[in-house]
Amino acid sequence: MKKQLLILSGALLTLSAGAQSTVTFENFILPSDTFNDGASKALDTTWVGFDTLGVVFSNAYDTSFGGFWSEGFAISTKRDSTTAGYTNLYSAITASGYNSPTYVMGQANAVIKTNGNPIRPLAVRVTNSTYATFSMRNGDMFAKKFGGVTGNDSDWFLITFSGYKNGSRSGDSVTFYLADYRFADSTKDYIVNTWQNINLTALQTVDSIVITLTSSDTGLFGMNTPAFYALDDFSFDKNSSQSVHENTLDKYAYRIYPNPAESQIEVVGTPTIDDMAVYNAAGARMHEVVIHANTVDISELPAGLYYLQLNRGIQSLKFIKR
């Protein structure tokens, strides 16, 4: 279960304890069952990926052949855990993030990097994509069924996290089998279909993490197994010896009062709030609300859970309308 930062009454952007932070991707507010694969940034020459809390999740979108997600990560709230094939690229087999709607889909050779300061990775949640799961389970036009016809083939699908600092390897790589059919007892063979917590502390201090995928099923053009996976809740410690970038939650500390509320909420904190917007639990912006200074009129909203996004997404606060 995701922890909460009490001063924010349930922060969406990051969960923090001291220098420790966890990127949950909930600040990338998307409607349910949609995705952001970077298509809107395809012509932006400065775009390198999705940036949150001083950590960038690489992304590239290729405009050729009608356009396609070509590299790195895509933000997703897709819930399709039943459709096999390459038309379903953006869904985790869990049909959700880890205890939340939003997560990221990753491709082979995706990179997590910092905006300057080194960090010490702690952990990350990982699971299979729906596409890769069904390909390994049943086979498809590109890849074999794991285990083969007899079920005894020693197949495997491996994700590897490798850390770098100033261009050199840092610490030890961390590996995790997303599927493993190498057991002498085939009843122990598995394809991961739940969120698994991966300890990343062996990477030590890094300014980038390269994520690679390998498989027992390869051909003339490399790996046949679909090179996709899902990732959520990336936690890390900031390197306190570095001071170029401030901790975002130290710089922006707000809370909502009262919460729950019936007619009006007030945002308390510093610095000055440039803009606010209210979204419902499905990620739809509520245009009917009236926002004035640091107060929001919620009297016309139906009862339920909402999110108040501040300063163009630098933070999102959760509140309940009674």
Summary of the structure (lengths in Angstrom):
residues: 322
radius of gyration: 21.0
end to end distance: 24.6
largest distance: 67.8
contacts: 1027
relative contact order: 0.18
helix: 10%
strand: 46%
